[in-house]
Amino acid sequence: MAMTKEELAEIRGRVDKAVQGPWEYDGDEIWSKTCCIASNEFDGGINGVSNIEFIVHSRQDVPALLDEIERLQKIETKAKEVIKVMAPWYCQKDKRMPEPMVVVETLSNLANVM
């Protein structure tokens, strides 16, 4: 299932609010190059809240983004199949159009992925 623009915007918002990475975990605290991201002594400051929000949502965001990438890769594969079938017809003046059922089936497969 495709991610909505709202879901992507929410994820992007969490990314933009969190302290820039890369982050490292030293066994007790999570650190960026410039500051402590999270620790056992969380103070609740604005950066801390944004960072914790980002960390907490990463468990659902990362799988959702991976699913979206897989969905888009399937669409790309099907689109390449359509191009492969249709390109000779479009690129060569005397070339005959592919059989209508080949075109319909290929387009149908593409639509099923979306």
Buried (B, 14 or more C-beta within 10 A) or exposed (E): EEBEEEBBEBBEEBBEBBBEEEBEEEEEBBBBEEEBBBEEEBEEEEBBEBBBBBBEBBEEBEEBBEEBEEBEEBBEEBEEBBEEBBEEEEEEEEEEEBEEEEBEEBBEBBEEBE
